[in-house]
């Protein structure tokens, strides 16, 4: 059973960089054909896909967040990370990591909104609040 667990600070000040880590157990992040995404849900709003890293290190970003987002991985720790720069209170959300097969065609669309059932495994989510 694959399990994902998000970790990171729950409070970030405006203009700072939000950094989160997703630790994966029960499966390797280098297993062929799997993609590892960051998805967030602001209060009262729907899910927003932020970006993904593939089994072979390919990286994909949401068109709307590309300029502020960086995703990387540490295969020795079976972890992947999210950095979101220059945060504002609008970045307050529950942040999830999740696994899927490729959806590069959908991810490239600015209008794409993820559905829960498109991702086989999810972390429990971590609340991040941006506030001074």
PEURKA-V890064 format. One line per field, one symbol per residue. ss: DSSP state (A for helix, B for strand, O for the rest). psi: psi as a letter, one per 30 degrees, with the letter a starting at -180 (. if undefined). burial: b if it has 9 or more other C-alpha atoms within 8 Angstrom, else e. Layout:
ss->???
psi->???
burial->???
This chain:
ss->OOBBBBBBOOBBOOOOOBBBBBBBBOOOOOOOOOBBBBBBBOOOOOBBBBBBBBOOOOBBBOOOOAAABBBBBBOOOOBBBBBBOOOOAAAOBBBBBBBBOOOAAAAOOOOOOOOAAAOOBBOOOBBBBBOO
psi->kkkkjkllkfkkkkflkkklkjkklglkfgkkgkkjlkkljlkglakkkellklfggkkkkkefgeffkkklljfffhlllkkjlhllfffklkkkllkllkheeeffkffkklkeffkekklfkkkkkjk.
burial->eebbbbbebeebbbebbbbbbbbbbeeebbeeebbbbbbbbbeeeebbbbbbbbbeeebbbbeebbeebebebebeebbbbbbbbbbbbebbbbbbbbbbeeeeeebbbeebeeeeeebebbbebbbbbbbe
